[in-house]
Amino acid sequence: MRESDLSQPIVNYFEALGYIVNCEVKGIDIVARKDEYLIAIELKLSFNMTLLFQVMDRLKFADEVYVALPKPKRHSKDLTKIRQLAEIIGFGVLLVDVGIAQYVESLYIPSQKGKPRDNKRKRIAEKEASGRSIELNKGGVKSIKIITAYREKCLAAASVLHLKGIATAKELRSEFGFDKTIAEALKRDYYNWFEKVDDKGYKLTKKAQTEISQTPEFKRLFEAYLEKYNYNKS
């Protein structure tokens, strides 16, 4: 079992509660947002000091913190101790059954919710999470490149250029819903994907055509744009 195996059941759990859920946000395995409330969730295969240190760190800025652990075959004294520790420190504990049912049950849920907090680290996490339009990550992944909001934006722009051939930043904003920062992303060209074509706009570079064809996330974004804007592959 891997930590990432816990990801989808936790995503489903919080989405069912009405939260917007994103994975791998600024070092946090999973972030769940509702209105101005932010929950940080950490996935671990066992409760250890590393996890406890992460919890203590997340409690400094998040409105609520949860840990998600695999559900054991039977209740143990260790679970009782974890629940007692959670009550003392003030974090929630969820148990995930990764079998066929893939359900989540609560070991402990903090009883009191205060007003949403306002601090720099929370705002940074919120900005990153809100900048994503399609979830391309799994929580708890190791040694895999994270699709950040910026990379998603560039992949989405590449998908549009793959469809249209050439487009300006203005067209990306007006026709495809990109925000004003797309102009800077095209100009900055961090990944060397975009080539300026006089005043007509931008097209994909050969490097982009090679790289994005080998990027699984691009296919998902490409198909999403085909569906959203009713384009034909022809």
Secondary structure by P-SEA (a helix, b strand, c coil): cccccccaaaaaaaaaaccccccccccccbbbbcccbbbbbbbbccccaaaaaaaaaaaccccbbbbbbcccccccaaaaaaaaaaaaabbbbbbbcccccbbbbbcccccccccccccaaaaaaaaaaaacccccccccccccccccaaaaaaaaaaaaaaacccccaaaaaaccccccaaaaaaaaccccccccccccbbbbcaaaaaaaaacaaaaaaaaaaaaaaccccc
